[in-house]
């Protein structure tokens, strides 16, 4: 009998918490599921410490889906493309004006939001994932290469009912591979990514 009562209390607690968050989600702020559309941003990798690879920047776009357990804690999956652009690159033979390789980054992140009950919600985030560098023979990249990555950062979300806006910054670390091309990956590389996104509260 005691065990049955304990189970009923646990179920009631879960249902109560779910109902409370559903009520919260009707107020200003995030819904249980939030989709981010990333129409524009930039990813910039600094020069390698041993100058094996040059610094370069790409145009960022992509999307993300966050599942919020409550107003403070959620998890987010993100996929983005960093499109190569033509720029001056410091290569072993000198400066060359070439297009950088296209990149695909994907990660899973923990998101901690500030205890705000307003429409403006700052957050911090961090996680792990991967970065694929696509073939670019002109830069000595004969095949696609994939690297393990970690990231940490934060930003601000602004909600206006079903829609909203987002500004996000990430510091990215790319783990080296001994057999990677000289242009990118033979040493640990560090990058910075910023973007502006459009938020969609799902189910609101």
C-alpha positions as CSV (number, residue, x, y, z in Angstrom):
1,X,0.0,0.0,0.0
2,X,2.8,2.4,0.9
3,X,4.5,1.6,-2.4
4,X,1.3,2.4,-4.3
5,X,0.9,5.7,-2.5
6,X,4.5,6.6,-3.3
7,X,4.0,5.9,-7.0
8,X,0.8,8.0,-7.1
9,X,2.6,10.9,-5.4
10,X,5.5,10.6,-7.9
11,X,3.1,10.6,-10.9
12,X,1.2,13.6,-9.4
13,X,4.5,15.5,-9.0
14,X,5.5,14.9,-12.6
15,X,2.1,15.9,-13.9
16,X,2.1,19.0,-11.7
17,X,5.5,20.0,-12.9
18,X,4.5,19.5,-16.5
19,X,1.3,21.5,-16.0
20,X,3.3,24.3,-14.2
21,X,5.7,24.6,-17.1
22,X,2.9,24.5,-19.6
23,X,1.4,27.5,-17.8
24,X,4.8,29.2,-17.7
25,X,5.2,28.6,-21.4
26,X,2.1,30.6,-22.1
27,X,3.8,33.6,-20.5
28,X,6.7,35.6,-22.1
29,X,9.6,33.3,-22.7
30,X,10.5,30.0,-24.2
31,X,8.0,27.2,-25.0
32,X,8.9,23.5,-24.3
33,X,10.3,23.3,-27.8
34,X,12.1,26.1,-29.6
35,X,13.3,26.1,-33.2
36,X,16.1,28.5,-34.2
37,X,16.5,29.5,-37.9
38,X,20.0,30.9,-38.5
39,X,20.0,33.0,-41.7
40,X,23.3,34.7,-41.2
41,X,26.5,34.8,-39.1
42,X,30.2,34.3,-39.2
43,X,32.7,31.7,-38.1
44,X,36.4,32.7,-37.8
45,X,39.3,30.4,-37.1
46,X,42.5,31.9,-35.7
47,X,45.9,31.1,-37.1
48,X,47.5,27.8,-35.9
49,X,50.0,28.1,-33.0
50,X,52.7,26.6,-35.1
51,X,51.5,28.6,-38.2
52,X,50.6,25.3,-40.0
53,X,47.2,26.7,-40.9
54,X,46.1,30.3,-41.7
55,X,43.4,32.3,-40.1
56,X,40.2,32.5,-42.1
57,X,36.5,33.3,-41.9
58,X,33.3,31.7,-43.4
59,X,29.7,32.7,-43.7
60,X,27.5,30.9,-41.2
61,X,23.9,29.6,-41.6
62,X,21.9,26.7,-40.1
63,X,19.3,25.7,-37.6
64,X,18.8,24.3,-34.1
65,X,16.1,22.6,-32.0
66,X,16.0,23.1,-28.2
67,X,13.9,21.0,-25.8
68,X,13.4,22.8,-22.5
69,X,12.8,20.8,-19.3
70,X,11.8,24.0,-17.5
71,X,12.5,27.7,-17.7
72,X,16.1,27.2,-16.7
73,X,17.5,24.0,-18.2
74,X,17.3,22.6,-21.7
75,X,19.2,20.6,-24.4
76,X,19.8,21.7,-27.9
77,X,20.8,20.0,-31.1
78,X,22.4,22.2,-33.8
79,X,23.5,21.8,-37.4
80,X,25.2,24.6,-39.4
81,X,27.1,25.2,-42.5
82,X,30.0,27.6,-42.7
83,X,30.2,28.5,-46.4
84,X,33.6,29.3,-47.9
85,X,34.4,32.8,-49.1
86,X,37.2,34.2,-51.2
87,X,39.8,35.9,-49.1
88,X,43.6,36.5,-48.6
89,X,45.2,33.4,-47.0
90,X,48.7,33.3,-45.6
91,X,50.0,30.1,-47.0
92,X,53.6,28.7,-46.9
93,X,54.3,30.1,-50.4
94,X,53.0,33.6,-49.5
95,X,49.6,35.3,-49.5
96,X,47.0,33.8,-51.9
97,X,43.5,35.0,-52.7
98,X,41.5,31.8,-52.6
99,X,38.1,30.5,-51.5
100,X,38.1,28.7,-48.2
101,X,36.6,25.2,-47.8
102,X,33.0,24.7,-46.9
103,X,32.4,23.4,-43.3
104,X,29.6,21.5,-41.6
105,X,29.3,21.7,-37.9
106,X,26.9,19.8,-35.6
107,X,26.7,19.6,-31.9
108,X,24.6,18.7,-28.8
109,X,24.6,21.3,-26.1
110,X,23.3,21.9,-22.6
111,X,21.6,25.3,-22.2
112,X,21.2,27.1,-18.9
113,X,18.9,30.2,-19.0
114,X,18.8,33.0,-16.5
115,X,15.9,33.1,-14.0
116,X,14.0,35.7,-16.1
117,X,10.2,35.9,-16.4
118,X,10.5,38.7,-19.0
119,X,10.7,38.4,-22.8
120,X,14.5,38.9,-22.7
121,X,16.3,35.7,-21.6
122,X,20.2,35.5,-21.4
123,X,21.7,32.1,-21.4
124,X,25.0,30.2,-21.3
125,X,25.7,27.0,-23.2
126,X,28.3,24.3,-23.9
127,X,28.6,21.0,-25.6
128,X,30.4,18.7,-28.0
129,X,30.1,17.7,-31.6
130,X,31.9,17.4,-34.9
131,X,33.2,19.6,-37.7
132,X,33.5,18.3,-41.3
133,X,35.8,20.1,-43.7
134,X,35.0,19.5,-47.3
135,X,37.4,18.6,-50.1
136,X,39.3,21.6,-51.5
137,X,42.3,20.5,-53.6
138,X,43.5,24.0,-54.2
139,X,44.2,24.2,-50.5
140,X,45.7,20.7,-50.2
141,X,42.6,19.1,-48.8
142,X,42.2,16.0,-51.1
143,X,39.2,14.4,-49.1
144,X,36.6,15.4,-46.6
145,X,37.9,15.4,-43.1
146,X,35.9,15.3,-39.8
147,X,37.1,16.5,-36.4
148,X,35.9,16.3,-32.8
149,X,34.9,19.7,-31.4
150,X,33.8,21.3,-28.1
151,X,32.2,24.6,-27.6
152,X,31.2,27.1,-24.9
153,X,29.4,30.4,-25.1
154,X,26.2,32.2,-24.5
155,X,23.7,34.8,-25.8
156,X,20.4,36.4,-25.5
157,X,16.9,35.3,-26.6
158,X,14.1,37.8,-27.1
159,X,10.6,36.4,-27.2
160,X,7.5,38.1,-28.6
161,X,4.8,35.4,-28.2
162,X,5.3,32.7,-30.9
163,X,8.3,34.4,-32.5
164,X,11.5,35.9,-31.3
165,X,15.1,36.8,-32.0
166,X,18.4,35.4,-30.9
167,X,22.0,36.5,-30.7
168,X,24.6,33.8,-30.0
169,X,28.4,33.6,-29.5
170,X,30.5,30.4,-29.3
171,X,34.2,29.7,-28.7
172,X,35.1,26.5,-30.5
173,X,38.0,24.1,-30.0
174,X,38.8,21.6,-32.8
175,X,40.8,18.6,-31.8
176,X,43.8,17.9,-34.0
177,X,44.5,14.8,-36.2
178,X,48.1,13.9,-37.1
179,X,47.0,12.9,-40.7
180,X,45.0,16.0,-41.4
181,X,45.9,18.4,-44.2
182,X,48.4,21.2,-43.3
183,X,45.7,23.8,-44.0
184,X,43.5,22.7,-41.2
185,X,43.7,20.1,-38.4
186,X,47.3,19.1,-37.8
187,X,47.2,21.1,-34.6
188,X,44.3,22.1,-32.3
189,X,42.5,25.0,-33.8
190,X,40.3,27.6,-32.1
191,X,37.5,29.5,-33.6
192,X,34.8,32.1,-32.8
193,X,31.3,32.0,-34.1
194,X,28.6,34.6,-33.9
195,X,25.1,34.6,-35.4
196,X,21.7,36.2,-35.4
197,X,18.7,33.8,-35.5
198,X,14.9,33.8,-35.6
199,X,13.1,31.8,-32.9
200,X,9.9,29.9,-33.2
201,X,8.1,28.7,-30.1
202,X,6.5,25.3,-31.0
203,X,3.1,24.5,-29.5
204,X,2.4,28.1,-28.4
